Amino acid sequence: MHGSRRARLALAGGALALATVAGATAPVPTAAAQAPPEAATAAPVYRTDGVEGRMDTYASQGSQAQVWDLQVVGTTIYVAGKFTAVVEASGSWPRRDQPFLAAFNTQTGRWVSSWRPRLNRPAYALDVLPSGAIVAAGEFTRANGQDADAIVALDPVTGATDTRFRGGVTRPDSDHYAVVRDLDVRGAKLYVVGHFNRAHGATGSPLHVAKAVRFAAGDGTPDPTWTPTLAGNSAWAVAVSTDGRRVHLGGEFSTVNGRRGTSQLATVSARSGALIRGWDHGSNATPWPTWPVGGVVFDLDVYQNSLYVAGAEHFWERRDSRTGRSLRFQHISNDGQTVEVVGNRVYIGCHCFHRDPGHQLWEVNAATGRPYRGRTMALQSGDGTWATAVAEDGCVWLGGDFNVAFNLAGVGQGEYWVGRVARLCPPGGPELTPAPRPGPINPPGWTPPAP
């Protein structure tokens, strides 16, 4: 899930920038006390092709969302998840057999039919290697007809396997598949987290690891000098600090390096994987008894010296990346599921449709932690936002479990099909008047699902 935010397009505010809102940074206990002053708005949704269907697995049972990660490169957005088909939103609305990975043109919203890699199981995370290859990770065991242990590098144009990268992870002592949930490329290094206990490259014996490993980003050789040990359930997130000295880890694990107080969130040295002394490890969320360790950190990202955290139960938080000190704790109506820093803005997704439909995507001033007004009122979703990305034209793409738009750009008010990806754009949009597409405006026989 949620590949490296640093490798994605960095807009310095761009067309989406609003006036910076100064806000207090001291922790505040309730959502009501921190609610943005502006009313939520219903930004129109710009039509794109999309995806449907899903392969439910042990690793993905926590959410019905079909899309789990997005990665923008130029005018292409790459999509990863547990979907099984691409849907073209025009003509006869054909369904194309393209499971788990797909690409779309960010300017037109159309499916890129020339990029068709084949996996046998879902993908949860995407990033870009220094070579320019797209690295995809998840719980698959085959890619493009060849063995692949949960990680594969792909040509960004053709989708063919880039055989220069040969790293992978396994879980040989379990009945469950190895799973990778997040990636972070930092220079010549690739950080990988999930649920696995072996890592390998092209040669040599497998390296014993514990839910986290660092590879050489060029050829996929695992690094035996970086050895954090995570116990318990899966790691979900990894983010390297801006200065490159610390690695922040989030998830549903119980301890890191056997130290009490490191459940769900811990920060280790980028040099060795040892815990950073004096760092305020552990989640600040209210424990919830249905989680084995009281909760889970789903995603992390950094902006300068700020660490943004999102998770269950029902929060996002801004902490000091250097010390772990809480700078702002935001209660929200549902779980925080993804965090993305792009330029000077933070995008935080949740499944908030029923309780707070304007904030299915929280947009936050990265420097102050102050939220902007919500603008997702025109979207209906089930499990909400699990991935975000910003294209060159300033449009924000959301991935997850979106199914209906109540305001479609170029068409108007109504109920319109959304294929698990939704595009919100600045005033004027990617084009002043969206070009009409042939065929019916919704799929033949389609009826909106109940909210």
C-alpha positions as CSV (number, residue, x, y, z in Angstrom):
1,M,0.0,0.0,0.0
2,H,0.9,3.7,-0.4
3,G,4.3,3.8,-2.1
4,S,6.9,6.5,-1.5
5,R,5.5,10.0,-1.5
6,R,9.0,11.5,-2.1
7,A,9.2,9.8,-5.5
8,R,5.9,11.3,-6.6
9,L,5.4,14.5,-8.4
10,A,6.2,17.4,-5.9
11,L,4.0,20.4,-6.6
12,A,4.9,23.5,-4.7
13,G,1.3,24.3,-4.1
14,G,0.6,24.4,-7.8
15,A,-2.9,25.1,-9.1
16,L,-4.4,23.6,-6.0
17,A,-2.8,26.0,-3.6
18,L,-5.0,27.9,-1.2
19,A,-4.0,30.7,1.2
20,T,-2.0,29.3,4.0
21,V,-4.0,29.1,7.2
22,A,-2.0,29.6,10.3
23,G,-3.1,27.4,13.2
24,A,-2.1,26.3,16.7
25,T,0.1,23.3,16.8
26,A,-0.7,22.1,20.3
27,P,-2.6,18.9,20.6
28,V,-6.4,19.4,20.8
29,P,-8.6,16.6,22.0
30,T,-11.7,16.6,19.8
31,A,-12.6,16.9,16.1
32,A,-15.2,19.5,16.8
33,A,-12.5,21.8,18.4
34,Q,-10.4,21.5,15.2
35,A,-13.0,21.4,12.5
36,P,-12.0,23.6,9.5
37,P,-13.9,26.9,9.6
38,E,-15.1,26.7,6.0
39,A,-18.1,24.6,5.0
40,A,-17.5,21.4,3.1
41,T,-18.0,21.8,-0.7
42,A,-19.1,19.4,-3.4
43,A,-16.3,19.7,-6.0
44,P,-17.4,18.1,-9.3
45,V,-15.9,14.7,-10.2
46,Y,-14.1,14.5,-13.6
47,R,-15.0,11.3,-15.4
48,T,-12.3,8.7,-15.9
49,D,-12.1,5.0,-16.8
50,G,-11.9,2.8,-13.8
51,V,-11.8,-0.6,-12.3
52,E,-14.1,-3.2,-10.8
53,G,-14.3,-6.6,-9.3
54,R,-12.0,-7.8,-6.5
55,M,-10.0,-10.8,-5.3
56,D,-10.5,-11.0,-1.5
57,T,-7.6,-12.6,0.3
58,Y,-6.4,-13.0,3.9
59,A,-4.2,-10.0,3.5
60,S,-6.8,-7.7,2.1
61,Q,-9.8,-8.7,4.2
62,G,-9.6,-5.5,6.2
63,S,-11.1,-3.4,3.4
64,Q,-13.3,-3.9,0.4
65,A,-11.5,-1.2,-1.5
66,Q,-10.4,-2.3,-4.9
67,V,-7.6,0.4,-5.3
68,W,-4.8,0.5,-2.7
69,D,-2.1,2.7,-4.3
70,L,-1.5,5.3,-7.0
71,Q,1.7,6.5,-8.6
72,V,2.0,9.4,-11.0
73,V,4.8,9.6,-13.5
74,G,4.5,12.4,-16.1
75,T,1.0,12.1,-17.6
76,T,0.5,8.5,-16.5
77,I,-1.0,7.3,-13.3
78,Y,-0.4,3.7,-12.2
79,V,-3.0,1.9,-10.1
80,A,-2.5,-1.1,-7.8
81,G,-5.0,-3.1,-5.9
82,K,-7.2,-6.1,-5.7
83,F,-9.4,-5.3,-8.7
84,T,-9.9,-7.8,-11.5
85,A,-10.9,-5.7,-14.5
86,V,-10.6,-2.3,-16.1
87,V,-13.9,-0.6,-17.3
88,E,-13.8,1.9,-20.2
89,A,-16.3,4.6,-19.5
90,S,-17.5,5.1,-23.1
91,G,-19.2,3.4,-26.0
92,S,-20.5,0.0,-24.9
93,W,-18.6,0.3,-21.6
94,P,-16.3,-2.7,-22.2
95,R,-14.7,-4.6,-19.4
96,R,-11.1,-5.6,-19.9
97,D,-9.3,-8.4,-18.1
98,Q,-6.5,-6.5,-16.3
99,P,-6.2,-7.6,-12.7
100,F,-4.3,-5.9,-9.9
101,L,-2.3,-3.3,-12.0
102,A,-3.4,-0.8,-14.5
103,A,-2.5,2.6,-15.9
104,F,-4.5,5.7,-17.0
105,N,-3.7,8.9,-18.8
106,T,-4.0,11.8,-16.3
107,Q,-5.1,14.3,-19.0
108,T,-7.9,12.3,-20.5
109,G,-8.7,9.8,-17.8
110,R,-8.5,7.0,-20.3
111,W,-7.1,3.6,-19.7
112,V,-3.6,3.1,-21.1
113,S,-4.1,-0.2,-23.0
114,S,-0.5,-0.7,-23.9
115,W,0.6,-1.1,-20.2
116,R,-0.6,-4.6,-19.3
117,P,1.6,-6.4,-16.7
118,R,0.1,-9.6,-15.3
119,L,0.1,-10.6,-11.7
120,N,-1.6,-13.7,-10.1
121,R,-2.5,-11.9,-6.8
122,P,-3.2,-8.4,-5.5
123,A,-0.7,-5.5,-5.4
124,Y,-0.7,-3.0,-2.6
125,A,2.2,-0.6,-3.1
126,L,3.9,1.2,-6.0
127,D,7.0,3.4,-6.3
128,V,9.6,4.4,-8.8
129,L,13.2,3.1,-8.8
130,P,16.2,5.3,-9.7
131,S,16.2,3.4,-13.1
132,G,12.8,4.8,-13.9
133,A,11.2,1.3,-13.5
134,I,7.9,1.1,-11.7
135,V,8.2,-1.2,-8.6
136,A,5.0,-3.0,-7.6
137,A,4.6,-5.0,-4.4
138,G,1.9,-7.0,-2.8
139,E,1.2,-10.7,-2.2
140,F,1.7,-12.1,-5.7
141,T,4.0,-15.0,-6.5
142,R,4.1,-14.6,-10.3
143,A,4.5,-11.6,-12.6
144,N,4.4,-11.7,-16.4
145,G,4.5,-15.5,-16.3
146,Q,7.6,-15.7,-14.2
147,D,8.2,-16.4,-10.5
148,A,8.1,-13.2,-8.4
149,D,8.2,-13.1,-4.6
150,A,5.9,-10.2,-3.8
151,I,8.0,-7.5,-5.6
152,V,8.6,-6.8,-9.3
153,A,10.1,-4.0,-11.3
154,L,8.2,-3.1,-14.5
155,D,9.0,-1.1,-17.6
156,P,6.9,2.1,-17.3
157,V,6.0,2.0,-21.0
158,T,5.5,-1.6,-21.8
159,G,4.8,-3.3,-18.4
160,A,7.5,-5.9,-19.1
161,T,9.5,-7.2,-16.2
162,D,12.7,-5.2,-15.6
163,T,15.1,-8.1,-14.8
164,R,17.8,-5.8,-13.4
165,F,15.9,-5.8,-10.1
166,R,15.8,-9.3,-8.6
167,G,14.7,-8.8,-5.0
168,G,11.8,-10.5,-3.2
169,V,10.4,-11.6,0.1
170,T,8.9,-14.8,1.3
171,R,7.2,-16.3,4.4
172,P,8.2,-20.0,4.3
173,D,7.1,-20.9,7.8
174,S,3.4,-19.8,7.3
175,D,0.4,-21.0,5.5
176,H,-0.2,-17.4,4.4
177,Y,1.4,-15.6,1.5
178,A,4.2,-13.1,2.1
179,V,2.8,-9.6,1.7
180,V,4.3,-6.2,1.1
181,R,2.2,-3.3,2.2
182,D,4.5,-0.3,1.6
183,L,7.6,0.9,-0.2
184,D,9.9,3.9,0.2
185,V,12.7,4.6,-2.3
186,R,15.4,6.8,-0.8
187,G,18.2,7.4,-3.3
188,A,19.8,4.0,-4.0
189,K,17.9,2.2,-1.3
190,L,14.4,0.7,-1.3
191,Y,12.7,0.2,2.1
192,V,10.0,-2.6,2.2
193,V,7.6,-3.4,5.0
194,G,4.7,-5.9,5.4
195,H,4.5,-9.5,6.7
196,F,7.4,-11.7,5.7
197,N,10.6,-13.2,7.3
198,R,13.0,-13.9,4.4
199,A,14.4,-11.6,1.8
200,H,16.6,-12.5,-1.2
201,G,18.3,-11.1,-4.2
202,A,19.6,-12.7,-7.4
203,T,22.3,-14.6,-5.6
204,G,23.2,-15.8,-2.1
205,S,21.3,-17.3,0.7
206,P,18.0,-15.7,1.8
207,L,18.4,-13.1,4.6
208,H,16.4,-13.6,7.8
209,V,14.3,-10.5,8.4
210,A,11.3,-9.5,10.5
211,K,8.6,-7.6,8.5
212,A,11.1,-4.9,7.3
213,V,14.0,-5.0,4.9
214,R,16.2,-2.7,2.9
215,F,17.2,-3.5,-0.7
216,A,19.7,-2.0,-3.1
217,A,17.3,-0.2,-5.4
218,G,19.4,-1.0,-8.5
219,D,19.5,-4.8,-8.4
220,G,17.4,-5.8,-5.4
221,T,20.2,-7.1,-3.1
222,P,19.0,-7.2,0.5
223,D,21.0,-5.2,3.0
224,P,22.2,-7.3,6.0
225,T,23.3,-4.2,8.0
226,W,19.8,-2.8,8.5
227,T,18.0,-5.2,10.8
228,P,15.0,-3.9,12.8
229,T,12.9,-6.7,14.3
230,L,9.1,-6.3,14.3
231,A,7.0,-8.7,16.4
232,G,3.3,-9.4,16.1
233,N,1.1,-8.6,13.1
234,S,1.9,-6.8,9.9
235,A,3.8,-3.6,9.3
236,W,1.8,-1.3,7.1
237,A,3.9,1.8,6.5
238,V,7.4,3.1,6.1
239,A,8.7,6.6,5.7
240,V,12.3,7.9,5.8
241,S,12.9,11.2,7.5
242,T,13.8,14.3,5.4
243,D,17.4,14.2,6.5
244,G,17.6,10.5,5.8
245,R,18.8,9.6,9.3
246,R,15.6,7.9,10.7
247,V,13.1,5.4,9.4
248,H,9.6,5.6,10.7
249,L,7.6,2.4,10.9
250,G,3.9,2.0,11.3
251,G,1.5,-0.9,11.5
252,E,-0.2,-3.4,13.7
253,F,3.0,-4.8,15.2
254,S,3.4,-5.2,19.0
255,T,7.0,-4.3,19.5
256,V,10.1,-3.2,17.6
257,N,13.5,-4.7,18.7
258,G,11.7,-6.2,21.7
259,R,11.2,-2.8,23.4
260,R,8.0,-2.1,25.3
261,G,6.1,1.0,24.2
262,T,6.8,0.6,20.5
263,S,3.4,-0.9,19.5
264,Q,2.1,0.4,16.1
265,L,4.6,3.2,15.7
266,A,8.4,3.3,16.1
267,T,11.4,5.1,14.7
268,V,14.7,3.4,14.0
269,S,18.1,4.4,12.8
270,A,18.6,4.4,9.0
271,R,22.1,3.2,9.7
272,S,21.4,0.0,11.6
273,G,17.7,-0.4,12.4
274,A,18.3,0.3,16.1
275,L,15.6,2.2,17.9
276,I,16.2,6.0,18.2
277,R,16.8,6.7,21.9
278,G,14.5,9.2,23.4
279,W,12.0,9.1,20.5
280,D,8.4,9.0,21.7
281,H,7.5,5.7,20.2
282,G,4.0,4.2,20.2
283,S,0.6,5.3,18.9
284,N,-1.2,8.2,20.7
285,A,-4.6,6.9,19.5
286,T,-7.2,5.7,22.0
287,P,-6.9,1.9,22.2
288,W,-9.7,-0.1,20.7
289,P,-10.3,-3.6,22.1
290,T,-11.1,-5.3,18.8
291,W,-7.6,-4.7,17.5
292,P,-5.0,-7.1,18.9
293,V,-2.7,-4.2,20.0
294,G,-5.5,-1.6,20.4
295,G,-5.2,-0.1,16.9
296,V,-3.1,0.1,13.7
297,V,-1.1,2.8,12.0
298,F,-2.1,2.5,8.3
299,D,0.2,5.1,6.7
300,L,3.0,7.6,7.3
301,D,4.6,10.5,5.4
302,V,7.0,13.3,6.2
303,Y,7.2,17.0,5.5
304,Q,10.5,18.6,6.6
305,N,10.6,17.8,10.3
306,S,6.9,16.8,10.6
307,L,5.8,13.2,10.6
308,Y,2.1,12.7,9.5
309,V,0.4,9.6,10.9
310,A,-3.0,8.1,10.0
311,G,-4.8,5.0,11.4
312,A,-7.4,3.3,13.6
313,E,-9.2,4.2,15.6
314,H,-10.3,7.4,13.8
315,F,-7.4,9.8,13.8
316,W,-4.6,11.5,12.0
317,E,-1.7,13.2,13.7
318,R,1.2,15.5,13.1
319,R,4.3,14.6,15.2
320,D,7.9,15.9,15.3
321,S,10.0,13.5,13.1
322,R,13.1,14.2,15.3
323,T,11.6,13.5,18.7
324,G,8.1,11.9,18.2
325,R,6.5,14.7,20.1
326,S,2.8,15.2,19.2
327,L,2.1,18.5,17.5
328,R,-1.5,18.0,16.6
329,F,-3.9,15.1,17.2
330,Q,-7.0,15.1,15.0
331,H,-9.9,12.9,15.9
332,I,-12.0,12.2,12.7
333,S,-15.2,10.4,12.1
334,N,-13.6,7.2,10.8
335,D,-10.1,5.6,10.3
336,G,-7.3,7.5,8.7
337,Q,-6.2,5.2,5.8
338,T,-3.6,6.9,3.7
339,V,-1.2,9.9,4.0
340,E,0.4,11.6,1.0
341,V,2.6,14.7,1.1
342,V,2.7,16.6,-2.2
343,G,4.5,20.0,-2.2
344,N,3.2,21.9,0.8
345,R,0.0,19.9,1.2
346,V,-0.9,16.7,3.0
347,Y,-3.7,14.4,1.7
348,I,-5.3,12.1,4.2
349,G,-7.9,9.6,3.2
350,C,-10.6,7.9,5.3
351,H,-13.9,6.0,4.9
352,C,-15.9,9.0,6.1
353,F,-18.8,9.1,3.7
354,H,-21.6,8.3,6.1
355,R,-20.5,10.6,9.0
356,D,-18.4,13.3,7.3
357,P,-18.9,13.1,3.5
358,G,-16.9,16.3,2.9
359,H,-13.8,14.8,4.4
360,Q,-13.4,11.5,2.6
361,L,-10.2,13.3,1.8
362,W,-8.6,15.6,4.4
363,E,-6.4,18.3,2.9
364,V,-3.9,19.8,5.3
365,N,-1.3,22.6,5.3
366,A,1.8,20.6,5.7
367,A,3.8,23.2,7.6
368,T,1.1,24.0,10.2
369,G,-1.1,20.9,10.3
370,R,-4.2,23.1,9.7
371,P,-6.9,21.5,7.6
372,Y,-8.5,23.2,4.6
373,R,-12.2,22.8,3.8
374,G,-13.4,19.5,2.6
375,R,-14.5,19.1,-1.0
376,T,-15.6,15.4,-1.4
377,M,-19.3,16.0,-0.8
378,A,-20.2,14.9,-4.3
379,L,-18.7,11.4,-3.9
380,Q,-20.2,8.3,-2.4
381,S,-18.0,5.6,-1.2
382,G,-17.9,2.4,0.9
383,D,-14.5,1.9,2.4
384,G,-13.4,5.3,1.1
385,T,-9.9,6.6,0.2
386,W,-6.9,4.3,0.4
387,A,-4.7,6.1,-2.1
388,T,-4.0,9.6,-3.4
389,A,-1.9,11.2,-6.1
390,V,-1.6,14.6,-7.7
391,A,-1.1,14.9,-11.5
392,E,0.8,17.6,-13.3
393,D,-2.4,19.5,-14.1
394,G,-3.2,19.8,-10.4
395,C,-5.9,17.3,-10.4
396,V,-6.1,15.1,-7.3
397,W,-6.8,11.4,-7.9
398,L,-8.4,9.3,-5.2
399,G,-8.3,5.5,-5.1
400,G,-10.3,3.2,-3.0
401,D,-13.9,2.2,-2.9
402,F,-15.7,5.0,-4.7
403,N,-18.9,4.2,-6.7
404,V,-21.1,7.2,-7.3
405,A,-20.6,10.9,-8.2
406,F,-23.5,13.3,-7.6
407,N,-21.9,16.1,-9.6
408,L,-20.1,15.1,-12.8
409,A,-18.0,17.8,-14.6
410,G,-19.5,18.7,-18.0
411,V,-22.8,16.9,-17.2
412,G,-24.1,18.3,-13.9
413,Q,-26.1,16.9,-11.0
414,G,-27.4,13.4,-10.8
415,E,-26.0,9.9,-10.0
416,Y,-23.1,8.8,-12.1
417,W,-20.8,5.7,-12.1
418,V,-17.4,6.0,-10.5
419,G,-14.9,3.1,-11.1
420,R,-13.1,3.2,-7.7
421,V,-10.9,6.1,-8.8
422,A,-12.1,9.7,-8.7
423,R,-10.5,12.8,-10.1
424,L,-11.0,16.2,-8.5
425,C,-9.5,19.2,-10.3
426,P,-8.8,22.9,-9.8
427,P,-11.3,25.5,-11.2
428,G,-11.4,25.1,-14.9
429,G,-10.3,21.5,-14.7
430,P,-8.0,19.6,-17.0
431,E,-10.0,21.0,-19.9
432,L,-12.5,23.9,-19.9
433,T,-15.2,21.7,-21.4
434,P,-14.8,18.0,-20.9
435,A,-15.0,16.3,-24.3
436,P,-18.2,14.2,-24.6
437,R,-17.7,10.5,-24.9
438,P,-19.8,8.3,-27.1
439,G,-22.4,6.0,-25.6
440,P,-24.5,6.2,-22.5
441,I,-23.4,8.4,-19.6
442,N,-23.6,5.4,-17.2
443,P,-22.9,1.7,-17.8
444,P,-25.9,-0.1,-19.4
445,G,-28.1,-1.6,-16.7
446,W,-26.2,0.2,-13.9
447,T,-28.1,1.4,-10.9
448,P,-26.4,3.3,-8.0
449,P,-25.7,1.1,-5.0
450,A,-27.4,2.0,-1.8
451,P,-25.5,4.6,0.2
